[in-house]
Amino acid sequence: MTKDYHMQKFNRHIVQENETLKSIAAVYNIDADALKVFHNNHCEVKDMILIGITGQKEIFIPRTAVTDKSRLVRFERGNTLIFRPENSFHRYGAVITIESGSSKNELKYETSVRWLKKENKLHFFEIDRTSALYLNKEEVNEIADTLAYKTSKVLYPLQISTDENGKFYAVENLSVFKQRWAAIKEEVYKEFEGETVDRYCKKIEQLIFNPEIIDLYLKNDYFIRTLFFGIYQRFGAEYQIESTEEFPVINNPIEPQYEIRFEIDPLKDDYNLVNIEGEGRLNDERTIYDFVNGSPFTMIIEEDPEMNHGGNFRMQYYLNGETQLSEALYLECSIMLKEEKKISVAIATVPE
């Protein structure tokens, strides 16, 4: 587990003339003795406070000790960040970069995300593509690419559900895809003909007429899995959580597991955004050989297996300071196979 975290743990108060420990504590509405202990735990030995201020130029104060309380992130008990997406609607731009060895491809598109309802502790959303698809900064126009894009329209609008932590749960409208297909297939055959069209239509039919396959296909959607990662958690007294998470960096029924530490800044930034950082590494029993061969489990059975740490994870969230819903986020996930494979996902709201 990486230990390189960047969240600021404290603020600094510049000591003014005639200020005392007690008067500074009163400004921030905290106990003077508690302030002294906090300062002494963060300063150099020469700047420690024994009884009162004796020439210290600055005092370390808790990150949450601010005079403007509107800058504090809104938490529930135990510093729990609550997911409240009710009646929300956002347009997002997404850039997905897939790198494998020297190969690199970039997909770019816009999409809308509308909250529909809450039922049985699940939130339901409708996701729709709202722009053309761009591959490596050019609008998709090759016949094969265009076919892939047009036939994939059968999936949209897409309805999904998330749990109360904002984590993707399931695709909820699988049965609708079959109903849409006839009209989309007719549209495709009006524009194209030949073996390529037949091949793509057959491919999409294999997908939509097999619920298990399409469910797995959509669970691998990088936009959905990044936006609905499930960050609304109890962060505790230190504003940190450690968890084991899966991400579909490769196509496998059992996704690679990463051990990750997330940290939230209890203060909004200068743009009124809530900042959350996540860093971690692969932590999976499976070897490179297992992953290359698509094995859902390790082929080597040991009581105390040596874990594979050949991969990294990084995530940065910027949540709206009022709604606490995603304004922008970035995810980077890698795994070492014969060559390194890396997925990067950048998502940001599109101005109306």
Beta strands, then each sheet from edge to edge (+ up, - down):
strand 1: 10-14
strand 2: 58-62
strand 3: 89-100
strand 4: 103-119
strand 5: 122-129
strand 6: 134-135
strand 7: 138-139
strand 8: 158-162
strand 9: 168-171
strand 10: 240-246
strand 11: 257-264
strand 12: 273-282
strand 13: 312-320
strand 14: 326-336
strand 15: 340-349
sheet 1: 1+ 2-
sheet 2: 7+ 6- 4+ 3- 15+ 14- 13+ 12- 11+ 10-
sheet 3: 7+ 6- 4+ 5- 8+ 9-
end
